[in-house]
Amino acid sequence: MDQQKVGRFLRRLRSEQAVTQAELAEMLGVSNRSISRWENGLTMPDFDLLIELAKYYDIEVGEILDGERKDSSMDRKTEELMLKIADYNNVERDSVSKKMCAMFIVAIVGMVVYIAIDTLGLAEVQPYEAIVNIALGFVLGTLLTGALYSSRYMSRIKAAKIRLLKNIVH
Protein backbone atom coordinates (compact mmCIF):
# COMPACT_ATOMS: atom_id res chain seq x y z
CA MET A 1 0.00 0.00 0.00
CA ASP A 2 1.33 3.40 -0.99
CA GLN A 3 0.51 5.92 1.77
CA GLN A 4 1.35 8.86 -0.50
CA LYS A 5 -1.11 7.60 -3.12
CA VAL A 6 -3.78 7.04 -0.46
CA GLY A 7 -3.16 10.56 0.88
CA ARG A 8 -3.56 12.13 -2.57
CA PHE A 9 -6.74 10.12 -3.09
CA LEU A 10 -8.18 11.24 0.25
CA ARG A 11 -7.36 14.87 -0.59
CA ARG A 12 -9.05 14.52 -3.99
CA LEU A 13 -12.15 12.92 -2.44
CA ARG A 14 -12.43 15.72 0.11
CA SER A 15 -12.00 18.35 -2.61
CA GLU A 16 -14.71 16.70 -4.73
CA GLN A 17 -17.09 17.04 -1.79
CA ALA A 18 -16.02 20.70 -1.32
CA VAL A 19 -15.33 20.06 2.37
CA THR A 20 -12.54 21.68 4.34
CA GLN A 21 -10.14 19.71 6.52
CA ALA A 22 -11.70 21.37 9.56
CA GLU A 23 -15.23 20.32 8.56
CA LEU A 24 -14.17 16.75 7.87
CA ALA A 25 -12.18 16.61 11.12
CA GLU A 26 -15.19 17.81 13.10
CA MET A 27 -17.44 15.24 11.43
CA LEU A 28 -15.01 12.39 12.23
CA GLY A 29 -14.12 13.63 15.71
CA VAL A 30 -10.42 14.06 14.96
CA SER A 31 -8.11 17.06 14.67
CA ASN A 32 -7.40 19.05 11.48
CA ARG A 33 -3.82 17.92 11.89
CA SER A 34 -4.87 14.26 11.59
CA ILE A 35 -6.63 14.98 8.29
CA SER A 36 -3.55 16.83 7.06
CA ARG A 37 -1.27 13.92 8.02
CA TRP A 38 -3.51 11.47 6.16
CA GLU A 39 -3.63 13.63 3.05
CA ASN A 40 0.14 14.16 3.06
CA GLY A 41 0.70 10.41 3.34
CA LEU A 42 2.38 10.65 6.75
CA THR A 43 -0.13 8.48 8.63
CA MET A 44 -3.20 6.40 7.91
CA PRO A 45 -6.63 6.62 9.53
CA ASP A 46 -7.61 3.91 12.02
CA PHE A 47 -9.79 1.09 10.68
CA ASP A 48 -12.98 2.53 12.14
CA LEU A 49 -12.23 5.90 10.54
CA LEU A 50 -11.50 4.22 7.19
CA ILE A 51 -14.97 2.76 7.28
CA GLU A 52 -16.49 6.15 8.18
CA LEU A 53 -14.57 7.82 5.34
CA ALA A 54 -15.72 5.17 2.87
CA LYS A 55 -19.34 5.68 3.92
CA TYR A 56 -19.02 9.46 3.74
CA TYR A 57 -17.43 9.43 0.27
CA ASP A 58 -19.72 6.57 -0.85
CA ILE A 59 -16.85 4.33 -1.91
CA GLU A 60 -15.45 0.99 -0.78
CA VAL A 61 -12.77 0.74 1.92
CA GLY A 62 -10.59 -1.15 -0.56
CA GLU A 63 -10.63 1.86 -2.88
CA ILE A 64 -9.23 4.05 -0.12
CA LEU A 65 -6.54 1.49 0.70
CA ASP A 66 -5.62 1.21 -3.00
CA GLY A 67 -5.69 4.99 -3.43
CA GLU A 68 -7.95 4.84 -6.49
CA ARG A 69 -11.50 4.11 -7.56
CA LYS A 70 -12.33 0.59 -8.67
CA ASP A 71 -15.00 -0.74 -10.97
CA SER A 72 -15.69 -3.85 -8.92
CA SER A 73 -17.07 -3.66 -5.41
CA MET A 74 -15.34 -5.05 -2.34
CA ASP A 75 -16.08 -8.60 -1.40
CA ARG A 76 -18.71 -8.62 1.36
CA LYS A 77 -16.65 -10.96 3.56
CA THR A 78 -13.68 -8.59 3.41
CA GLU A 79 -15.89 -5.68 4.41
CA GLU A 80 -17.31 -7.67 7.32
CA LEU A 81 -13.78 -8.56 8.41
CA MET A 82 -12.79 -4.88 8.33
CA LEU A 83 -15.80 -4.05 10.51
CA LYS A 84 -14.78 -6.75 12.97
CA ILE A 85 -11.22 -5.41 13.04
CA ALA A 86 -12.53 -1.90 13.66
CA ASP A 87 -14.69 -3.18 16.53
CA TYR A 88 -11.72 -5.06 17.97
CA ASN A 89 -9.60 -1.91 17.67
CA ASN A 90 -12.21 0.11 19.60
CA VAL A 91 -12.55 -2.55 22.31
CA GLU A 92 -8.78 -2.71 22.68
CA ARG A 93 -8.50 1.10 22.86
CA ASP A 94 -11.22 1.20 25.55
CA SER A 95 -9.43 -1.51 27.51
CA VAL A 96 -6.15 0.41 27.42
CA SER A 97 -7.93 3.61 28.48
CA LYS A 98 -9.52 1.86 31.47
CA LYS A 99 -6.18 0.36 32.52
CA MET A 100 -4.45 3.73 32.26
CA CYS A 101 -7.22 5.38 34.29
CA ALA A 102 -6.88 2.75 37.03
CA MET A 103 -3.10 3.20 37.06
CA PHE A 104 -3.39 6.95 37.43
CA ILE A 105 -5.82 6.52 40.33
CA VAL A 106 -3.27 4.24 42.01
CA ALA A 107 -0.59 6.87 41.38
CA ILE A 108 -2.74 9.63 42.88
CA VAL A 109 -3.45 7.49 45.95
CA GLY A 110 0.28 6.77 46.24
CA MET A 111 1.09 10.47 46.03
CA VAL A 112 -1.55 11.32 48.66
CA VAL A 113 -0.13 8.64 51.00
CA TYR A 114 3.39 9.99 50.46
CA ILE A 115 2.34 13.60 51.09
CA ALA A 116 0.36 12.64 54.21
CA ILE A 117 3.24 10.67 55.74
CA ASP A 118 5.80 13.32 54.81
CA THR A 119 3.63 16.15 56.15
CA LEU A 120 3.20 14.34 59.46
CA GLY A 121 6.98 13.92 59.64
CA LEU A 122 6.74 10.14 59.77
CA ALA A 123 8.79 9.45 56.64
CA GLU A 124 11.85 8.58 58.72
CA VAL A 125 9.99 6.21 61.07
CA GLN A 126 10.73 2.56 60.19
CA PRO A 127 7.30 1.15 59.23
CA TYR A 128 6.30 4.32 57.38
CA GLU A 129 9.55 4.49 55.43
CA ALA A 130 8.60 1.30 53.54
CA ILE A 131 5.11 2.67 52.84
CA VAL A 132 6.61 5.89 51.46
CA ASN A 133 8.94 3.90 49.20
CA ILE A 134 6.07 1.74 47.90
CA ALA A 135 3.90 4.82 47.28
CA LEU A 136 6.68 6.54 45.35
CA GLY A 137 7.27 3.31 43.40
CA PHE A 138 3.63 3.31 42.29
CA VAL A 139 3.88 6.92 41.22
CA LEU A 140 7.13 6.38 39.30
CA GLY A 141 5.82 3.19 37.66
CA THR A 142 2.67 4.93 36.52
CA LEU A 143 4.60 7.87 35.11
CA LEU A 144 6.91 5.54 33.17
CA THR A 145 3.99 3.50 31.83
CA GLY A 146 2.13 6.68 30.85
CA ALA A 147 5.22 7.92 29.04
CA LEU A 148 5.48 4.61 27.18
CA TYR A 149 1.83 4.69 26.10
CA SER A 150 2.07 8.28 24.93
CA SER A 151 5.38 7.83 23.11
CA ARG A 152 6.24 6.49 19.69
CA TYR A 153 6.83 3.00 21.08
CA MET A 154 3.10 2.35 21.40
CA SER A 155 2.51 3.60 17.87
CA ARG A 156 5.18 1.16 16.66
CA ILE A 157 3.47 -1.67 18.50
CA LYS A 158 0.15 -0.62 16.98
CA ALA A 159 1.72 -0.49 13.50
CA ALA A 160 3.04 -4.03 13.97
CA LYS A 161 -0.43 -5.22 14.95
CA ILE A 162 -1.92 -3.54 11.88
CA ARG A 163 0.64 -5.27 9.66
CA LEU A 164 -0.35 -8.61 11.17
CA LEU A 165 -4.02 -7.85 10.58
CA LYS A 166 -3.30 -6.91 6.96
CA ASN A 167 -1.61 -10.27 6.45
CA ILE A 168 -4.76 -11.95 7.76
CA VAL A 169 -7.00 -9.94 5.39
CA HIS A 170 -4.89 -10.71 2.32
Disulfide bonds with the S-S distance in Angstrom:
none
